[in-house]
């Protein structure tokens, strides 16, 4: 009997103690923890007022709600986890600001194909003398390329001399004969010499109308982009297949001349950065061969196709290479600058990718609901929000924490 009385006494002492302990614990859970954060940099969190260490703005007071057992309703607990999540994870909001961007790109220097010239045969004839002998030989405008013997040119000269000797007053015919010789490739100096000596010239010289590097016809295109035909160094000084004594056909292209003074930088842009690059975007280019020779330009052209096997978009930056003299084919690094004006941003970790859809967890009724949003670019740890959220919406800072690995999220549109 005494033993039963003792046990009853002990229980009577413990029940009020447990009740008081539970009340104290519940009181602590119901208290809201005050935190301060930066509207521009939600990752900055402090337990007291102050300035943002990144931008200097005044920290804004936010309260992280701690859900006590009494505030959680049975209906909420019974909701499927793919529709409603109960959590006390910190919150963030959409920030509105202009974001300067910088995109790193790699590429190479190529010939500006707008400055490419072609040296062609205007008459059928035989090469008597060749003055260029190897690929990529440098030539200047007005330089003699080859001497050619042509029966057609010989006949045209004799026709002019016949008119001058026997019908000097027939000026229209004489002028037509002179123009024909000029059209067949004879220079004004050569024409004057034929008239002065009253003898046809057996050979006619062909001069270059361009300055640059000699390329064999049809071999210059690879030099511009991939530089593929220079993998074997022996090809640079290899003899040209064109030899003295060979015959040329009228209209045949003999050489192509690429001008190294006019060049462009060909830059490769990866898929995630393509929306950030616009025509006219400022570009700073640093050649690997001469890091001190920085090229400042702008995006002049965006190629409307993907280069084979690169899966990148290519942009061109035109520049004058007369002073810099950067070797064609050399590698470059570039920084493309831009600015996204008055855009809405969220931290990248706040947005969850579900394949084709992007979702965030929106604060609602003591918990979080998944909300589908439309996003734009991703840059510097931030995601541009195009549609689906208002400025006052509270969003879970880290969406991954609320993702249930055993169920699919049901999106609230």
C-alpha positions as CSV (number, residue, x, y, z in Angstrom):
1,X,0.0,0.0,0.0
2,X,2.8,2.4,0.9
3,X,4.5,1.5,-2.4
4,X,1.4,2.5,-4.5
5,X,1.1,5.9,-2.6
6,X,4.8,6.6,-3.4
7,X,4.4,6.0,-7.1
8,X,1.3,8.2,-7.2
9,X,3.2,11.0,-5.6
10,X,6.1,10.8,-8.1
11,X,3.6,11.0,-11.1
12,X,1.9,14.0,-9.6
13,X,5.3,15.8,-9.4
14,X,6.3,14.9,-13.0
15,X,3.0,15.9,-14.9
16,X,3.2,19.7,-14.1
17,X,6.9,19.7,-15.0
18,X,6.3,18.1,-18.4
19,X,3.5,20.5,-19.0
20,X,5.6,23.5,-18.2
21,X,8.5,22.2,-20.3
22,X,6.2,21.7,-23.3
23,X,4.8,25.2,-22.9
24,X,8.2,26.8,-22.8
25,X,9.3,24.8,-25.9
26,X,6.2,25.8,-27.8
27,X,6.8,29.4,-26.9
28,X,10.3,29.3,-28.3
29,X,9.1,27.8,-31.6
30,X,6.4,30.4,-32.0
31,X,8.9,33.2,-31.8
32,X,10.0,34.6,-35.2
33,X,13.7,34.9,-35.8
34,X,14.6,38.3,-37.1
35,X,17.0,38.4,-40.0
36,X,18.3,41.1,-42.3
37,X,19.1,40.6,-46.0
38,X,20.0,42.6,-49.1
39,X,17.4,43.0,-51.8
40,X,20.0,42.9,-54.5
41,X,22.0,40.0,-53.0
42,X,19.6,37.7,-51.2
43,X,22.5,35.4,-50.2
44,X,23.7,38.1,-47.8
45,X,22.1,37.3,-44.4
46,X,22.6,39.0,-41.0
47,X,21.0,38.9,-37.6
48,X,21.4,42.6,-37.1
49,X,20.9,45.8,-39.2
50,X,23.7,47.1,-41.3
51,X,25.1,47.5,-44.9
52,X,25.5,45.0,-47.6
53,X,29.2,44.1,-47.9
54,X,28.8,43.7,-51.7
55,X,26.8,46.8,-52.8
56,X,26.6,48.9,-49.7
57,X,22.8,49.0,-49.6
58,X,20.9,49.0,-46.3
59,X,19.9,45.6,-45.2
60,X,16.1,45.0,-45.1
61,X,14.4,43.3,-42.2
62,X,12.8,39.9,-42.9
63,X,11.2,37.4,-40.6
64,X,11.7,33.7,-41.1
65,X,8.5,32.1,-39.9
66,X,9.0,29.1,-37.5
67,X,5.9,27.0,-37.8
68,X,4.8,25.7,-34.4
69,X,3.0,22.5,-34.0
70,X,-0.2,24.4,-33.2
71,X,-0.2,26.3,-36.5
72,X,0.1,23.2,-38.7
73,X,-3.3,22.1,-39.6
74,X,-4.2,18.5,-40.2
75,X,-5.4,19.3,-43.7
76,X,-1.9,20.6,-44.6
77,X,-0.2,17.5,-43.3
78,X,-2.5,15.3,-45.3
79,X,-1.7,17.1,-48.6
80,X,0.5,15.2,-51.1
81,X,4.1,16.2,-51.0
82,X,4.2,16.9,-54.7
83,X,1.6,19.7,-54.2
84,X,2.4,21.3,-50.9
85,X,5.6,21.3,-48.8
86,X,5.9,22.4,-45.1
87,X,9.2,23.9,-44.3
88,X,11.0,26.8,-42.5
89,X,13.5,27.4,-45.3
90,X,14.7,31.1,-45.7
91,X,12.9,33.2,-48.3
92,X,13.9,35.6,-51.0
93,X,12.1,37.9,-53.5
94,X,12.5,38.9,-57.1
95,X,15.0,41.8,-57.6
96,X,14.6,44.3,-60.4
97,X,17.9,45.6,-61.8
98,X,20.1,46.1,-64.8
99,X,22.8,43.5,-65.0
100,X,26.1,44.2,-66.8
101,X,27.4,41.0,-68.4
102,X,30.7,39.7,-69.7
103,X,31.0,36.6,-71.9
104,X,34.3,34.8,-72.4
105,X,34.9,33.4,-75.9
106,X,37.7,31.7,-77.8
107,X,38.5,31.9,-81.4
108,X,41.1,32.7,-84.0
109,X,42.2,35.3,-86.5
110,X,41.2,34.9,-90.1
111,X,41.5,36.7,-93.4
112,X,38.7,39.1,-94.2
113,X,37.2,37.4,-97.2
114,X,35.7,40.7,-98.4
115,X,39.2,41.8,-99.3
116,X,40.1,38.6,-101.4
117,X,41.2,39.2,-105.0
118,X,41.5,36.9,-107.9
119,X,44.1,36.9,-110.7
120,X,42.7,35.4,-113.8
121,X,43.8,34.7,-117.4
122,X,42.0,37.0,-119.8
123,X,43.4,35.2,-122.9
124,X,44.4,31.7,-123.8
125,X,48.2,31.4,-123.9
126,X,51.4,29.8,-122.7
127,X,53.3,30.9,-119.5
128,X,56.7,32.1,-120.6
129,X,58.0,33.4,-117.3
130,X,56.6,32.9,-113.7
131,X,57.6,35.4,-111.0
132,X,55.9,33.7,-108.0
133,X,57.0,30.2,-106.9
134,X,55.5,29.1,-103.6
135,X,52.3,29.2,-101.6
136,X,51.6,32.2,-99.4
137,X,54.3,34.3,-101.2
138,X,53.8,38.0,-100.5
139,X,52.9,40.2,-103.4
140,X,52.1,43.9,-103.7
141,X,49.7,45.7,-106.0
142,X,51.3,46.3,-109.4
143,X,53.8,43.5,-109.0
144,X,54.5,41.3,-112.1
145,X,53.1,37.8,-111.7
146,X,53.9,36.2,-115.0
147,X,54.6,36.7,-118.7
148,X,52.3,35.1,-121.2
149,X,52.4,34.5,-125.0
150,X,49.0,34.6,-126.6
151,X,48.2,34.3,-130.3
152,X,45.0,36.2,-129.6
153,X,46.9,39.1,-128.2
154,X,49.3,39.0,-131.1
155,X,46.5,39.3,-133.6
156,X,44.8,42.1,-131.7
157,X,48.1,44.1,-131.7
158,X,48.7,43.6,-135.4
159,X,45.2,44.8,-136.1
160,X,45.8,48.0,-134.2
161,X,49.1,48.6,-136.0
162,X,47.5,48.0,-139.4
163,X,44.9,50.6,-138.7
164,X,47.4,53.1,-137.5
165,X,49.6,52.6,-140.6
166,X,46.8,52.4,-143.3
167,X,43.8,54.2,-141.9
168,X,45.0,56.7,-139.3
169,X,41.9,58.8,-139.7
170,X,39.5,56.1,-138.7
171,X,39.5,57.1,-135.1
172,X,36.5,55.0,-133.9
173,X,38.1,51.8,-135.3
174,X,41.5,52.7,-133.7
175,X,39.9,53.4,-130.4
176,X,38.0,50.1,-130.5
177,X,41.2,48.2,-131.2
178,X,42.9,49.9,-128.2
179,X,40.1,49.1,-125.9
180,X,40.1,45.5,-127.0
181,X,43.8,45.1,-126.1
182,X,43.1,46.7,-122.6
183,X,40.2,44.3,-122.1
184,X,42.5,41.4,-123.0
185,X,44.8,42.3,-120.1
186,X,47.3,44.7,-121.7
187,X,48.3,47.6,-119.5
188,X,48.3,51.2,-120.7
189,X,52.1,51.3,-120.5
190,X,52.4,48.2,-122.7
191,X,49.9,49.6,-125.2
192,X,51.9,52.9,-125.5
193,X,55.1,50.9,-126.0
194,X,53.5,48.9,-128.9
195,X,52.3,52.0,-130.6
196,X,55.7,53.8,-130.1
197,X,57.8,51.0,-131.4
198,X,55.3,50.1,-134.1
199,X,55.9,46.4,-133.3
200,X,53.7,43.9,-131.6
201,X,55.0,42.5,-128.3
202,X,55.5,38.7,-128.3
203,X,54.8,38.4,-124.6
204,X,52.4,40.3,-122.3
205,X,53.0,40.7,-118.6
206,X,50.3,40.0,-116.1
207,X,50.3,42.2,-112.9
208,X,48.6,41.8,-109.6
209,X,45.8,44.2,-108.8
210,X,46.0,43.3,-105.1
211,X,48.4,43.2,-102.2
212,X,48.6,40.2,-99.9
213,X,49.6,36.5,-99.9
214,X,49.4,34.3,-102.9
215,X,47.2,31.3,-102.6
216,X,46.7,28.6,-105.1
217,X,43.2,28.9,-106.5
218,X,40.7,26.9,-104.4
219,X,43.1,26.4,-101.5
220,X,42.5,29.7,-99.7
221,X,39.2,29.0,-98.1
222,X,40.5,26.6,-95.5
223,X,43.1,29.2,-94.3
224,X,40.4,31.5,-93.0
225,X,38.6,29.3,-90.5
226,X,40.2,26.1,-89.6
227,X,43.8,26.7,-90.9
228,X,43.6,23.0,-91.8
229,X,45.9,23.0,-94.8
230,X,48.8,24.4,-92.7
231,X,49.0,21.4,-90.4
232,X,51.9,20.1,-92.5
233,X,54.5,22.9,-92.4
234,X,56.0,21.6,-95.7
235,X,52.9,22.9,-97.5
236,X,53.9,26.5,-96.8
237,X,57.0,26.5,-99.0
238,X,55.9,23.8,-101.4
239,X,56.1,24.7,-105.1
240,X,53.0,25.8,-106.9
241,X,51.7,23.3,-109.4
242,X,51.7,26.1,-112.0
243,X,54.9,25.9,-114.1
244,X,56.5,27.8,-116.9
245,X,55.5,26.4,-120.3
246,X,52.0,25.4,-119.1
247,X,49.0,26.7,-121.0
248,X,46.3,28.8,-119.5
249,X,42.7,29.0,-120.7
250,X,40.8,32.2,-121.1
251,X,38.9,33.0,-117.9
252,X,41.0,30.5,-115.8
253,X,41.6,31.7,-112.3
254,X,45.4,31.6,-111.7
255,X,45.9,32.8,-108.1
256,X,43.8,34.1,-105.2
257,X,45.3,36.9,-103.1
258,X,44.4,37.3,-99.4
259,X,45.2,40.6,-97.7
260,X,46.5,40.1,-94.1
261,X,46.0,43.8,-93.4
262,X,42.2,43.3,-93.4
263,X,41.3,40.6,-90.9
264,X,38.6,39.5,-88.6
265,X,38.4,37.6,-85.3
266,X,36.2,34.5,-85.5
267,X,34.8,33.9,-82.0
268,X,32.8,30.8,-80.9
269,X,29.8,31.4,-78.6
270,X,28.3,28.5,-76.6
271,X,24.6,27.8,-76.6
272,X,23.9,29.2,-73.1
273,X,25.4,32.6,-74.0
274,X,24.0,33.1,-77.4
275,X,21.0,35.1,-76.3
276,X,23.4,37.6,-74.6
277,X,25.3,38.4,-77.8
278,X,24.0,41.2,-80.1
279,X,25.2,43.0,-83.1
280,X,27.3,45.9,-81.9
281,X,28.2,44.4,-78.6
282,X,31.6,45.7,-77.5
283,X,34.5,43.1,-77.7
284,X,38.0,43.1,-76.2
285,X,40.3,40.6,-78.0
286,X,43.6,39.4,-76.6
287,X,45.8,37.5,-79.1
288,X,47.8,34.6,-77.5
289,X,50.8,35.4,-79.7
290,X,50.8,39.1,-78.5
291,X,48.9,39.6,-75.2
292,X,50.0,43.2,-75.1
293,X,48.2,44.0,-78.4
294,X,44.6,44.3,-77.2
295,X,42.0,44.7,-80.0
296,X,38.9,46.7,-79.2
297,X,36.0,46.2,-81.5
298,X,32.4,45.2,-81.8
299,X,30.4,42.3,-83.0
300,X,30.0,43.0,-86.7
301,X,28.3,39.8,-87.9
302,X,26.6,36.8,-86.4
303,X,26.8,33.7,-88.6
304,X,23.3,32.2,-89.1
305,X,24.4,28.6,-88.8
306,X,26.5,26.3,-86.6
307,X,30.0,25.4,-87.7
308,X,30.4,21.6,-88.4
309,X,31.1,19.5,-85.3
310,X,31.6,22.6,-83.0
311,X,28.0,23.1,-81.8
312,X,28.8,26.8,-81.3
313,X,27.5,30.0,-82.9
314,X,30.2,32.0,-84.5
315,X,30.5,35.8,-84.6
316,X,33.0,38.0,-86.5
317,X,34.8,41.1,-85.3
318,X,36.4,43.1,-88.2
319,X,39.6,45.0,-87.5
320,X,42.6,46.6,-89.3
321,X,45.7,44.4,-88.9
322,X,48.1,46.8,-90.6
323,X,49.8,48.0,-87.4
324,X,49.2,45.0,-85.1
325,X,50.4,42.4,-87.6
326,X,48.8,39.5,-85.7
327,X,49.5,36.2,-87.6
328,X,46.6,34.8,-89.5
329,X,45.3,31.6,-87.8
330,X,46.6,32.5,-84.3
331,X,44.3,31.8,-81.3
332,X,42.6,34.6,-79.4
333,X,40.7,35.1,-76.2
334,X,37.8,37.6,-76.1
335,X,35.4,39.2,-73.6
336,X,32.1,40.3,-75.1
337,X,30.3,43.0,-73.0
338,X,26.6,43.7,-72.7
339,X,23.9,44.9,-70.4
340,X,20.5,43.4,-69.6
341,X,18.3,46.4,-68.6
342,X,15.6,46.5,-66.0
343,X,15.3,42.7,-65.7
344,X,13.9,40.6,-62.9
345,X,16.3,38.2,-61.2
346,X,16.3,35.3,-58.7
347,X,19.2,33.4,-57.3
348,X,19.9,30.4,-59.5
349,X,19.5,27.9,-56.6
350,X,15.9,29.2,-56.2
351,X,14.9,27.8,-59.6
352,X,14.4,24.1,-60.1
353,X,14.6,22.7,-63.7
354,X,12.1,19.9,-64.6
355,X,13.3,19.4,-68.1
356,X,11.3,21.7,-70.3
357,X,9.7,23.4,-67.3
358,X,11.2,25.7,-64.6
359,X,9.6,26.0,-61.2
360,X,10.1,27.8,-57.9
361,X,8.5,27.2,-54.5
362,X,6.1,30.0,-53.7
363,X,5.3,30.7,-50.0
364,X,1.6,30.0,-49.4
365,X,-0.5,29.2,-46.2
366,X,2.3,28.2,-43.9
367,X,4.0,26.1,-46.6
368,X,5.3,26.1,-50.2
369,X,3.6,25.4,-53.5
370,X,5.5,24.7,-56.7
371,X,4.9,27.4,-59.3
372,X,5.8,27.3,-63.0
373,X,7.7,30.3,-64.3
374,X,9.3,31.4,-67.6
375,X,13.0,32.1,-67.4
376,X,15.5,33.9,-69.6
377,X,19.2,34.0,-69.4
378,X,21.4,32.6,-66.6
379,X,24.4,34.7,-65.6
380,X,26.6,35.1,-62.6
381,X,24.6,32.9,-60.3
382,X,21.3,34.6,-61.2
383,X,18.3,33.6,-63.4
384,X,16.3,36.1,-65.3
385,X,12.5,35.8,-64.6
386,X,10.4,36.7,-67.6
387,X,6.9,35.6,-66.4
388,X,5.1,33.9,-63.5
389,X,6.1,35.9,-60.5
390,X,5.3,39.2,-58.9
391,X,7.8,41.4,-57.1
392,X,6.1,40.8,-53.7
393,X,6.1,37.0,-54.0
394,X,8.2,35.2,-51.4
395,X,10.2,32.3,-52.8
396,X,12.2,29.5,-51.2
397,X,15.9,30.4,-51.4
398,X,17.0,26.9,-52.3
399,X,14.4,24.9,-54.3
400,X,16.5,21.7,-54.1
401,X,15.8,21.4,-50.3
402,X,12.0,21.1,-51.1
403,X,12.3,18.6,-53.8
404,X,10.8,15.2,-52.9
405,X,13.1,12.5,-54.5
406,X,10.3,10.0,-54.4
407,X,7.6,11.9,-56.3
408,X,7.1,14.2,-59.2
409,X,6.2,17.9,-58.6
410,X,2.7,18.9,-59.6
411,X,3.0,22.4,-61.0
412,X,0.6,25.2,-60.2
413,X,0.4,27.3,-63.4
